[in-house]
Amino acid sequence: MWVIANRAFSALRKANAIYQYRQIVDLAFKMKKIKTKYNALAQCKLKSLSLSNALLAIY
């Protein structure tokens, strides 16, 4: 009886560890996507700012 309970508990702990690992991987993936979007936005802002400065220098 105890052997069965221990195996079931062990399987539950493994499943929980896999679930927690999956959550960490998902979070890391989401953070990378946000970072990529932020970098792209920052590059657009820099280009826009440079263009604005160039236009101001011309006029």
C-alpha positions in Angstrom: 0.0 0.0 0.0 2.7 2.5 0.9 4.7 1.6 -2.2 1.8 2.6 -4.4 1.3 5.8 -2.5 5.0 6.7 -2.7 5.0 6.1 -6.4 1.9 8.2 -6.9 3.4 11.0 -4.8 6.7 10.7 -6.7 4.9 11.0 -10.1 2.9 14.0 -8.8 6.2 15.7 -7.7 7.7 15.0 -11.2 4.6 16.4 -12.9 4.7 19.5 -10.8 8.4 20.0 -11.5 7.8 19.7 -15.2 4.9 22.1 -15.0 7.0 24.7 -13.1 9.8 24.3 -15.7 7.3 24.8 -18.5 6.1 28.0 -16.8 9.7 29.3 -16.6 10.3 28.5 -20.2 7.1 30.2 -21.3 8.0 33.3 -19.2 11.5 33.5 -20.7 10.0 33.2 -24.2 7.5 36.0 -23.5 10.2 38.2 -22.1 12.3 37.7 -25.2 9.4 38.6 -27.4 8.8 41.8 -25.4 12.5 42.6 -25.5 12.6 42.2 -29.3 9.5 44.4 -29.8 11.0 47.0 -27.5 14.3 47.0 -29.4 12.5 47.4 -32.7 10.4 50.3 -31.3 13.5 51.9 -29.9 15.2 51.7 -33.3 12.2 53.3 -34.9 12.3 56.1 -32.4 16.0 56.7 -33.0 15.5 56.8 -36.7 12.5 59.1 -36.4 14.5 61.4 -34.0 17.5 61.5 -36.4 15.2 62.3 -39.3 13.6 65.1 -37.3 17.0 66.6 -36.4 18.1 66.4 -40.0 15.0 68.2 -41.2 15.4 70.8 -38.6 19.0 71.3 -39.6 17.9 71.8 -43.2 15.4 74.5 -42.3 
